[in-house]
Amino acid sequence: MTEQIEGARTLASWLTIPRVLLDQMPIEWRYEWVKLMDEFNETWDWVPDGIQFYVNARRSGKMVELPEHLCEYRRPMYEELEKIKRHQV
Protein backbone atom coordinates (compact mmCIF):
# COMPACT_ATOMS: atom_id res chain seq x y z
CA MET A 1 0.00 0.00 0.00
CA THR A 2 1.28 3.47 -0.89
CA GLU A 3 1.75 5.94 1.93
CA GLN A 4 -0.54 8.95 1.55
CA ILE A 5 1.03 12.40 1.81
CA GLU A 6 -0.38 14.43 4.68
CA GLY A 7 -2.19 17.49 3.37
CA ALA A 8 -2.67 16.18 -0.17
CA ARG A 9 -5.50 18.18 -1.73
CA THR A 10 -6.86 15.75 -4.30
CA LEU A 11 -7.37 12.14 -5.18
CA ALA A 12 -6.94 12.82 -8.90
CA SER A 13 -5.01 10.27 -10.95
CA TRP A 14 -3.01 12.89 -12.87
CA LEU A 15 -1.20 16.10 -12.04
CA THR A 16 -1.72 18.97 -14.47
CA ILE A 17 -0.06 22.33 -13.76
CA PRO A 18 0.06 25.32 -16.12
CA ARG A 19 3.64 25.92 -17.21
CA VAL A 20 3.10 29.68 -17.15
CA LEU A 21 2.47 29.48 -13.38
CA LEU A 22 5.51 27.30 -12.75
CA ASP A 23 7.59 29.86 -14.65
CA GLN A 24 6.42 32.60 -12.26
CA MET A 25 7.77 30.84 -9.17
CA PRO A 26 11.12 31.96 -7.65
CA ILE A 27 14.19 30.74 -9.52
CA GLU A 28 15.38 28.57 -6.58
CA TRP A 29 12.01 26.84 -6.52
CA ARG A 30 12.18 26.21 -10.27
CA TYR A 31 15.66 24.68 -9.99
CA GLU A 32 14.36 22.33 -7.29
CA TRP A 33 11.33 21.45 -9.45
CA VAL A 34 13.61 20.56 -12.38
CA LYS A 35 15.76 18.38 -10.11
CA LEU A 36 12.67 16.57 -8.83
CA MET A 37 11.30 16.05 -12.34
CA ASP A 38 14.69 14.75 -13.50
CA GLU A 39 14.71 12.31 -10.59
CA PHE A 40 11.16 11.21 -11.44
CA ASN A 41 12.07 10.64 -15.10
CA GLU A 42 15.23 8.72 -14.13
CA THR A 43 13.10 6.45 -11.93
CA TRP A 44 10.21 5.73 -14.27
CA ASP A 45 10.03 4.75 -17.95
CA TRP A 46 6.31 5.37 -18.06
CA VAL A 47 5.41 6.93 -21.43
CA PRO A 48 4.76 4.28 -24.10
CA ASP A 49 6.25 5.03 -27.53
CA GLY A 50 4.05 7.18 -29.72
CA ILE A 51 1.82 8.42 -26.88
CA GLN A 52 0.99 12.13 -26.77
CA PHE A 53 -0.88 13.95 -24.03
CA TYR A 54 -3.41 16.76 -24.35
CA VAL A 55 -5.17 18.76 -21.64
CA ASN A 56 -8.89 19.44 -21.91
CA ALA A 57 -11.06 21.32 -19.44
CA ARG A 58 -14.58 20.34 -18.43
CA ARG A 59 -17.23 22.02 -16.36
CA SER A 60 -20.22 19.91 -15.30
CA GLY A 61 -19.05 17.26 -17.74
CA LYS A 62 -18.99 19.58 -20.75
CA MET A 63 -15.86 20.71 -22.58
CA VAL A 64 -14.92 24.35 -21.97
CA GLU A 65 -12.12 26.60 -23.24
CA LEU A 66 -9.04 26.84 -21.05
CA PRO A 67 -8.36 30.41 -19.92
CA GLU A 68 -5.88 32.00 -22.32
CA HIS A 69 -3.71 33.40 -19.51
CA LEU A 70 -3.08 29.83 -18.28
CA CYS A 71 -2.13 28.55 -21.74
CA GLU A 72 0.19 31.29 -23.00
CA TYR A 73 3.59 30.58 -21.40
CA ARG A 74 5.69 32.15 -24.17
CA ARG A 75 4.10 35.58 -23.67
CA PRO A 76 2.76 35.63 -20.09
CA MET A 77 -0.23 37.82 -19.38
CA TYR A 78 1.18 39.20 -16.14
CA GLU A 79 -1.85 41.30 -15.20
CA GLU A 80 -4.17 38.30 -15.49
CA LEU A 81 -1.76 36.10 -13.56
CA GLU A 82 -1.58 38.62 -10.72
CA LYS A 83 -5.38 38.41 -10.40
CA ILE A 84 -5.22 34.72 -9.52
CA LYS A 85 -2.20 34.85 -7.20
CA ARG A 86 -3.09 34.06 -3.58
CA HIS A 87 0.05 35.59 -2.07
CA GLN A 88 3.53 36.80 -2.93
CA VAL A 89 6.27 34.18 -3.18
Summary of the structure (lengths in Angstrom):
residues: 89
radius of gyration: 15.9
end to end distance: 34.9
largest distance: 44.0
contacts: 119
relative contact order: 0.15
helix: 36%
strand: 7%
